[in-house]
Amino acid sequence: MNSRGEWLDERKKGIGGSDCAAALGQSRYKTAFQLYQEKLGLIPGDLMVSPEAVERMEFGKRIEQVIADVYAQRYGVKLRRHNKLAKHARYPWMVASYDRTIDGQRVGFEAKNVSEMAYRLGDWGDEFSDSVPQEHLLQTHHYLSVSGYDAWVLAACVGGNSLRIFRIERDPEMIDLIEQGEAEFWQHVERVEPPALDYHHRSAMPLLKKLYPGSDGRTIHLPNEAQVAHYTRMELETLAKHIGRGAEAAKTYLLEQMGEASVGLLPYGGGYTRKVIERDGYEVAPTSYVDFRYSARKGEKQ
């Protein structure tokens, strides 16, 4: 393959490992609807990518070689690069771009650059286990399906200075689910019939704002379902306002009961504290406010 542009064009003709979670409706970052639009070239693949995300991906790509070198030296193996897309023997729309494979073993290698916070707060488990974020687990099993290999090593560089190793063993049941799910998604692409948009997905509203940024002056008649959606929206917005007002009213009651007290203990454990916080002026006007907060008793869920 001669250029990155050709590689990207080739990837549009199939589902890659990084597409797997979205194709199955399991991605936290992209819907199947958006992936469908990208595969048909209706929207660019980087439509929803922020400048910060572009920078992270660029650093991740550059550090990939470093991760591979450290792993190879530490474990005494030789890693082989792959410069072209691999295709599934039975499903030509299943494609894969491997980071590396381990020579002499039926094992692949994937490098990930992970921030310390993302690692600490994410779905990462014990090292050498297969406890990795779902997107990565699906990606590696997609590769296992395409390659027919027995396992995939995922090497995560955490915080730029620590290498954590995970190993994903081949799971035939998961591979069957992935192949079936991706086949259903690809049928949408071949029939040019978009999958339903997941309206609850956090990327749905930003995507629609990107797809329809302007107004063409037309007047259209919305379907009957839109009336239901309208009433649902109005009810939920009203409920949210009432909930917010109710919470504020409860807080006001508690403050009234405490008066000038610093600590107010609840009958069944836990309590509230209040104290005056003074802030100096510096670059903003000096302020004074009362800090009021609840403290749970030991062992109690807040």
C-alpha positions in Angstrom: 0.0 0.0 0.0 1.7 3.2 -1.2 0.2 5.9 1.1 -1.8 6.6 4.2 -4.6 7.9 1.9 -4.8 4.6 0.1 -4.8 2.8 3.4 -7.7 4.9 4.7 -9.6 4.3 1.5 -9.1 0.6 1.9 -10.3 0.7 5.5 -13.6 2.2 4.3 -14.3 -1.0 2.5 -14.4 -3.0 5.7 -14.6 -3.0 9.5 -11.3 -2.6 11.3 -10.4 -3.5 14.8 -10.9 0.1 16.1 -14.3 0.1 14.4 -15.5 -3.1 16.2 -17.0 -1.5 19.4 -18.9 1.1 17.4 -20.2 -1.4 14.9 -21.6 -3.5 17.8 -23.0 -0.5 19.6 -20.6 -0.8 22.4 -18.4 2.2 22.0 -18.4 5.1 24.5 -17.2 7.5 21.8 -19.0 6.7 18.6 -22.4 5.3 17.5 -23.0 2.7 14.8 -24.9 5.4 13.0 -21.8 7.6 12.8 -19.6 4.7 11.8 -22.1 3.9 9.0 -21.9 7.5 7.8 -18.1 7.3 7.7 -18.0 4.0 5.8 -20.1 5.5 3.1 -18.0 8.6 2.9 -21.0 10.8 4.0 -18.9 12.4 6.7 -15.2 12.5 7.2 -13.7 10.1 9.8 -12.3 13.0 11.8 -15.5 15.0 12.0 -15.9 14.5 15.7 -12.2 14.5 16.6 -11.1 17.5 18.7 -7.6 19.0 18.3 -6.7 17.6 21.7 -7.7 14.1 20.5 -5.6 14.5 17.3 -2.6 15.4 19.4 -3.1 12.4 21.6 -3.4 10.1 18.6 -0.3 11.6 17.1 1.7 11.0 20.3 0.3 7.5 20.5 1.4 6.7 17.0 4.9 8.1 17.7 5.3 6.3 21.0 4.1 2.9 19.5 7.7 2.1 18.3 9.1 2.9 21.8 6.5 0.6 23.5 7.3 -2.2 21.0 11.1 -1.8 21.5 10.8 -1.9 25.3 8.5 -4.9 25.2 10.8 -6.8 22.8 13.8 -6.2 24.9 12.2 -6.9 28.2 10.7 -10.3 27.1 13.3 -11.3 24.6 11.1 -11.6 21.5 11.1 -10.2 18.0 8.2 -8.2 16.8 7.2 -8.0 13.2 5.6 -5.0 11.6 2.8 -5.3 9.1 2.4 -2.8 6.3 -0.8 -3.9 4.7 -4.3 -4.7 5.9 -5.1 -8.3 6.7 -8.5 -9.7 5.7 -10.6 -12.5 7.2 -10.6 -15.7 5.2 -14.4 -16.0 5.2 -15.5 -12.4 5.7 -13.7 -10.0 3.4 -15.3 -7.0 5.1 -13.4 -7.9 8.3 -10.0 -6.2 8.0 -7.2 -5.6 10.5 -4.2 -3.4 10.7 -2.0 -5.1 13.3 0.6 -3.0 15.3 2.9 -6.0 15.4 2.9 -9.8 15.7 5.4 -11.9 17.7 7.7 -14.0 15.6 7.5 -17.7 16.2 4.3 -17.4 18.1 0.6 -17.3 17.2 0.3 -14.1 19.2 -0.3 -10.5 18.1 0.8 -7.3 19.8 -1.1 -4.0 20.3 0.5 -0.9 21.8 -1.5 1.7 23.8 -0.5 5.1 25.1 -2.6 5.7 28.3 -2.6 8.7 30.7 -2.1 8.0 34.4 -5.6 9.3 35.1 -7.3 7.3 32.4 -5.6 4.2 33.6 -6.5 4.8 37.2 -10.1 5.7 36.6 -10.7 3.4 33.6 -11.6 -0.3 33.3 -8.0 -1.6 33.7 -7.5 -4.6 36.0 -4.6 -6.6 37.2 -1.5 -6.7 35.0 -1.2 -9.9 32.8 -4.9 -10.4 32.9 -7.4 -9.6 30.2 -9.1 -6.9 32.2 -8.9 -4.0 29.7 -11.4 -1.4 28.6 -14.2 -3.0 26.5 -13.2 -1.1 23.3 -9.7 -2.7 23.5 -11.1 -6.1 24.4 -13.3 -6.1 21.3 -10.5 -4.7 19.1 -8.1 -7.5 20.1 -10.8 -10.2 19.6 -11.5 -8.7 16.2 -7.8 -9.2 15.4 -8.0 -12.8 16.8 -10.9 -13.5 14.5 -9.1 -12.1 11.4 -5.7 -13.7 12.2 -6.8 -17.0 13.7 -4.2 -16.5 16.4 -4.3 -17.9 19.9 -3.7 -14.7 21.9 -3.0 -10.9 21.7 -0.7 -9.0 23.9 -1.8 -5.4 24.8 1.1 -3.3 26.1 0.0 -0.1 27.7 2.5 2.7 28.4 0.9 4.4 31.4 1.8 8.0 32.1 4.7 8.0 29.7 7.0 6.0 32.0 5.5 2.7 33.0 4.7 -0.4 30.8 1.8 -2.6 31.8 1.2 -5.8 30.0 -2.2 -7.6 29.4 -2.9 -10.8 27.6 -6.1 -11.5 25.8 -6.7 -15.2 25.1 -8.9 -16.3 22.2 -12.5 -16.7 23.2 -14.5 -18.5 20.5 -17.9 -17.4 21.9 -16.9 -13.7 21.9 -15.5 -14.1 18.4 -18.8 -15.6 17.2 -20.7 -12.6 18.7 -18.3 -10.1 17.1 -18.6 -11.8 13.7 -22.4 -11.9 13.9 -22.6 -8.3 15.1 -20.3 -6.9 12.5 -22.1 -8.9 9.8 -25.3 -7.2 10.7 -23.7 -3.8 10.7 -22.1 -4.4 7.3 -25.4 -5.4 5.8 -26.6 -1.8 6.7 -23.6 -0.5 4.7 -24.2 -2.8 1.7 -28.0 -2.0 1.6 -27.3 1.7 2.2 -29.7 1.6 5.2 -28.4 3.4 8.2 -28.7 1.8 11.6 -30.9 3.6 14.1 -29.2 6.5 16.0 -28.8 5.8 19.7 -30.3 9.0 21.1 -29.0 8.3 24.6 -25.4 8.1 23.4 -23.3 11.1 24.5 -22.0 11.6 21.0 -25.5 11.8 19.4 -26.3 15.4 19.9 -22.8 16.7 19.0 -22.9 14.6 15.8 -26.2 16.0 14.8 -25.0 19.5 15.4 -22.0 18.8 13.1 -24.2 17.1 10.4 -26.8 19.9 10.4 -24.9 23.2 11.3 -27.2 25.6 9.4 -30.8 26.3 8.5 -32.2 26.3 5.0 -35.5 28.2 5.6 -37.8 25.3 4.8 -40.9 24.3 6.8 -41.6 20.6 7.2 -44.2 18.4 8.9 -42.7 16.1 11.6 -44.0 12.5 12.1 -46.4 11.5 14.9 -43.5 10.1 16.9 -42.1 13.6 17.1 -45.1 14.7 19.1 -44.4 11.9 21.6 -40.8 13.0 21.8 -41.9 16.6 22.4 -44.2 15.7 25.3 -41.4 13.5 26.7 -39.0 16.3 26.6 -41.3 18.8 28.2 -42.2 16.3 31.0 -38.6 15.5 31.7 -37.5 19.1 31.7 -40.3 20.0 34.1 -39.4 17.0 36.3 -35.7 18.1 36.3 -36.7 21.6 37.4 -38.9 20.2 40.2 -36.1 17.9 41.4 -33.7 20.8 41.4 -36.1 23.0 43.4 -36.9 20.1 45.8 -33.2 19.5 46.5 -32.7 23.3 47.1 -35.7 23.3 49.4 -34.4 20.4 51.4 -31.0 22.1 51.7 -32.7 25.3 52.9 -34.6 23.4 55.6 -31.4 21.8 56.8 -29.7 25.2 57.0 -32.6 26.6 58.9 -32.4 23.8 61.4 -28.7 24.3 62.0 -28.8 28.0 62.4 -25.4 29.2 63.6 -24.2 25.7 64.6 -21.0 24.3 63.0 -22.1 20.6 63.1 -25.5 19.1 62.8 -25.8 15.3 63.5 -28.6 13.3 61.9 -30.6 10.9 64.1 -29.4 7.8 62.3 -25.8 8.7 61.7 -23.9 11.1 59.6 -24.3 14.9 59.7 -23.8 18.3 58.2 -21.0 20.8 58.7 -21.1 24.5 58.0 -18.2 27.0 58.2 -17.5 30.4 56.8 -14.9 30.5 54.0 -12.9 33.7 53.5 -11.2 34.4 50.2 -8.7 37.2 49.7 -9.0 39.6 46.8 -5.9 39.1 44.7 -7.1 39.3 41.1 -10.8 38.9 42.0 -13.0 40.7 44.5 -12.7 39.2 48.1 -15.6 37.0 49.0 -17.1 35.2 52.0 -19.5 32.3 51.9 -20.7 29.5 54.0 -19.5 26.0 53.1 -22.3 23.5 53.9 -21.8 19.8 53.3 -22.9 16.3 54.4 -20.5 13.8 55.9 -21.6 10.1 55.9 -21.0 7.9 58.8 -18.4 5.2 58.5 -19.5 2.5 56.1 -22.5 4.4 54.8 -23.0 4.8 51.1 -23.7 8.5 50.1 
